[in-house]
Amino acid sequence: MGQTINWVEPTNSSVGSVLIYRADTLKLDSVGSRTIISTVGAKDANGSWVTSYSDASGTADYIYRIQFWDGIGSTSFSEPIGREFSDQLATFNDVLRVARLSNYDSLGSEEIFDAIQDASEEIYWNYGDPIKRTSFFLDSETGTKGRAYNFTGDLNPVYQVRRVLVDSVDTDIVSGSDYEINYAEGNIRFTDAFLGSYQGKYVFVNWVPSAINLLVKNMAALNLLEGELIMAGVDVTNPQVERLKKKIEDIADYLRPKGVYSQKSFGAVADYDVIVQKVDRRSIFFDY
């Protein structure tokens, strides 16, 4: 099915190329057995940074690394990018948008990665596994073009769909071209060809509620912002800090099982806005 990797744009404006390496397994990568599979321009025709690459022959077992090249020398290898590094519940850019950090240029990406990791681990500790696994039955009736199958119940909208399985919990046999997802309403539509092949079977969806992503990115942003204020020797209580704390409290209150609440009720998600998902939001490279 191919693999798409993503990275964060470099802070050095003179970078001209991105070197992309691949290892067949994590073990081979760990001993440095990698092959350079492509060199892409660091910017596109419009002058925007290129931050992704699609490997048409890639598999889920492959491990990728990249280097930036400025015409004189290259950076060190990135951290590994691949299936083994997909536990984070927010992206680098998710956190930066929320944190509004003033010293981003001097803040190492390792600190941002650690903040996301710490927040993700806290979610697992306090709320259990945040990955929801739901199933539904493909109706056997004909004429179902455009039928929408809800898979989130009251927990829509959706941040990320990780896997879509058919009558199996081990193998993902549904490609992205077989279905489309409305992330705001938490439903999925299949092509007529797919429905014709799999009517009368169960579909299993592994997905992350957007409330989890909202909570993680706000927690990580608060961690980084308070650290910035401490380093600057100023009071850690300011309107931005209080705003993040209030947002975290609201989202945590929503996640607690008490009564019926809507994510839209506290402004976390605008009514009926479709949440755009990249081809693969799991793989993130943090530029040191």
C-alpha positions in Angstrom: 0.0 0.0 0.0 3.0 2.3 0.2 4.2 4.5 3.1 4.2 8.2 3.6 6.7 9.9 5.9 6.5 13.4 7.3 9.1 15.7 8.8 9.4 19.2 10.2 10.8 21.9 8.0 14.5 22.9 8.8 15.4 26.0 10.7 18.4 26.6 8.4 17.1 28.5 5.3 20.1 27.4 3.2 19.0 23.7 3.1 18.4 22.7 -0.5 17.8 19.0 -0.5 16.4 16.2 1.7 18.1 12.8 1.6 15.7 9.9 2.3 17.1 6.6 3.6 15.3 3.3 4.2 16.0 0.1 6.1 14.0 -3.1 5.7 13.6 -3.7 9.5 14.2 -1.9 12.7 17.1 -4.3 13.5 18.9 -3.4 10.2 18.4 0.3 10.8 19.9 -0.1 14.3 23.1 -1.4 12.8 23.2 1.3 10.1 22.2 -0.9 7.2 20.3 1.7 5.2 19.9 2.6 1.5 19.3 6.1 0.2 16.1 5.8 -1.9 15.5 9.4 -3.0 16.8 13.0 -2.9 14.0 15.6 -3.0 14.2 19.4 -3.2 13.8 21.0 0.2 11.2 23.5 -1.3 8.5 23.1 -4.0 7.9 25.4 -7.0 6.1 27.9 -4.9 9.0 28.2 -2.4 7.2 26.3 0.4 9.1 23.7 2.4 8.6 20.1 1.4 7.8 18.1 4.5 6.7 14.7 3.2 7.6 11.8 0.9 5.6 8.9 -0.4 7.4 5.6 -0.9 5.1 3.6 -3.3 6.9 0.3 -2.6 7.1 0.9 1.2 5.7 -1.5 3.8 4.8 -1.0 7.4 8.0 -2.8 8.5 10.3 -0.3 6.8 12.2 2.3 8.9 13.1 5.7 7.4 15.5 8.4 8.3 16.3 11.7 6.5 19.1 14.2 6.3 19.1 17.9 5.3 21.7 19.0 2.7 22.8 22.6 2.2 25.2 22.1 -0.6 28.2 21.9 1.7 27.3 19.3 4.2 24.4 17.3 5.7 22.8 17.2 9.1 23.1 14.0 11.2 20.4 11.4 10.6 17.0 12.0 11.9 15.4 9.9 14.5 13.7 6.7 13.0 10.4 7.2 11.2 8.1 4.2 11.0 5.4 2.0 12.6 7.4 1.6 15.8 7.3 5.3 16.5 3.5 6.1 16.2 2.4 6.3 19.8 2.2 10.1 20.0 -1.2 11.6 20.1 -0.3 15.0 18.7 2.1 16.3 16.0 5.0 18.8 16.4 3.0 21.5 14.5 -0.1 20.8 16.6 1.8 21.8 19.7 3.6 24.8 18.2 0.3 26.3 17.0 -1.2 26.1 20.5 1.9 27.1 22.5 2.6 30.3 20.6 6.2 30.1 21.8 8.3 33.2 21.4 11.7 31.4 21.5 10.9 28.6 19.0 14.2 29.2 17.2 16.2 28.4 20.4 13.9 25.6 21.6 15.2 22.2 20.7 12.9 19.8 19.0 13.8 17.2 21.5 12.0 19.3 24.2 8.9 19.4 22.0 9.1 15.7 21.4 9.5 15.0 25.1 6.5 17.2 25.9 4.3 15.3 23.5 5.6 12.0 24.8 5.0 13.0 28.4 1.5 14.2 27.7 0.7 11.0 25.7 1.9 8.8 28.5 -0.2 10.7 31.0 -3.3 10.1 28.8 -2.6 6.3 28.9 -2.1 6.5 32.6 -5.2 8.5 33.5 -7.7 7.3 30.8 -6.4 4.0 29.7 -5.8 3.2 26.0 -7.1 6.2 24.1 -7.3 4.2 20.8 -11.0 3.3 20.3 -11.9 0.1 18.5 -15.4 -0.1 17.1 -17.2 -2.3 14.6 -20.2 -2.2 12.4 -22.0 -4.6 10.0 -22.1 -3.9 6.3 -25.7 -4.2 5.3 -26.6 -6.7 2.7 -29.2 -4.7 1.0 -28.6 -3.3 -2.5 -28.6 0.4 -3.6 -26.5 1.6 -0.7 -24.4 4.1 -2.6 -23.6 7.0 -0.3 -24.6 5.1 2.8 -22.7 6.5 5.8 -21.8 4.1 8.6 -21.2 5.8 12.0 -18.4 4.4 14.0 -17.9 6.9 16.9 -21.3 7.0 18.5 -21.3 10.1 20.8 -17.5 10.6 20.6 -17.3 12.3 17.2 -15.4 14.2 15.8 -12.3 12.1 14.9 -8.6 13.1 15.1 -7.1 10.1 13.4 -8.2 6.8 11.9 -5.3 4.4 12.3 -6.6 1.1 10.8 -9.7 -0.1 9.0 -10.1 -3.9 9.0 -12.6 -6.3 7.5 -13.5 -9.5 9.5 -9.9 -9.5 10.9 -8.1 -7.9 13.8 -4.7 -8.7 12.3 -4.5 -7.5 8.7 -5.6 -4.2 7.2 -7.2 -5.2 3.9 -9.0 -2.0 3.1 -7.0 0.6 1.2 -7.6 4.3 1.4 -9.2 4.3 -2.0 -12.0 2.0 -0.7 -13.6 4.6 1.6 -13.8 8.2 2.6 -14.2 9.5 6.2 -16.0 12.6 7.5 -13.8 13.4 10.5 -16.3 15.9 12.0 -19.3 13.6 12.0 -17.5 10.4 12.7 -18.8 8.3 9.8 -17.3 6.4 6.9 -18.6 5.7 3.3 -17.4 2.9 1.1 -17.3 2.6 -2.6 -19.9 0.5 -4.4 -17.3 -2.0 -5.4 -16.2 -2.5 -1.9 -19.8 -2.9 -0.6 -20.4 -5.4 -3.4 -17.5 -7.5 -2.2 -18.0 -7.3 1.5 -21.7 -7.1 2.2 -22.7 -9.1 5.2 -19.3 -8.7 6.9 -18.1 -6.7 9.9 -15.7 -3.7 9.6 -13.4 -2.8 12.5 -12.1 0.7 12.9 -9.2 1.8 15.2 -9.4 5.5 15.7 -8.4 8.4 18.1 -11.1 10.9 19.2 -10.2 14.5 18.6 -10.7 15.3 22.3 -7.6 13.2 23.0 -5.5 15.1 20.5 -6.9 18.4 22.0 -5.9 17.3 25.5 -2.4 16.1 24.5 -1.4 19.2 22.5 -2.7 21.6 25.1 -0.9 19.7 27.9 2.4 19.6 25.9 2.0 23.3 25.0 1.5 24.2 28.7 4.6 22.2 29.6 6.7 24.1 27.0 5.3 27.5 27.8 5.8 27.2 31.5 9.4 26.0 30.8 10.0 29.1 28.6 8.7 31.4 31.3 10.8 29.8 34.0 14.0 30.1 31.8 13.1 33.7 31.3 12.9 34.2 35.1 9.3 35.6 34.9 6.0 34.7 36.6 4.6 31.5 35.2 1.1 32.8 35.7 0.0 34.8 32.7 -3.2 34.9 30.5 -1.8 32.3 28.0 -0.9 29.9 30.8 -4.4 30.3 32.3 -6.0 29.9 28.9 -4.3 26.5 28.4 -5.1 25.4 31.9 -8.8 26.2 31.4 -8.8 24.4 28.0 -7.2 21.3 29.6 -9.7 21.3 32.5 -12.6 21.6 30.1 -11.4 18.7 27.9 -10.6 16.5 30.9 -14.1 17.2 32.2 -15.6 16.2 28.9 -13.7 12.9 28.9 -14.9 12.0 32.4 -17.9 9.7 32.1 -20.7 11.9 33.6 -23.8 12.9 31.7 -24.0 13.9 28.0 -21.5 16.6 26.9 -20.5 17.8 23.5 -17.0 18.7 22.4 -18.6 21.6 20.6 -20.0 23.0 23.8 -16.8 24.5 25.0 -15.5 25.6 21.6 -12.9 22.9 21.2 -14.2 22.1 17.7 -16.3 24.4 15.5 -19.7 23.0 14.5 -19.5 20.7 11.6 -16.0 21.6 10.5 -14.3 18.7 8.8 -10.9 18.0 10.4 -8.4 17.6 7.6 -6.1 14.6 8.0 -2.8 14.2 6.3 -2.0 11.0 4.4 -0.2 9.7 7.4 -0.2 11.6 10.7 1.7 8.9 12.5 5.2 9.5 11.3 6.9 12.7 12.6 10.5 13.8 12.3 11.7 16.3 14.9 14.6 18.4 13.6 17.4 18.9 16.1 
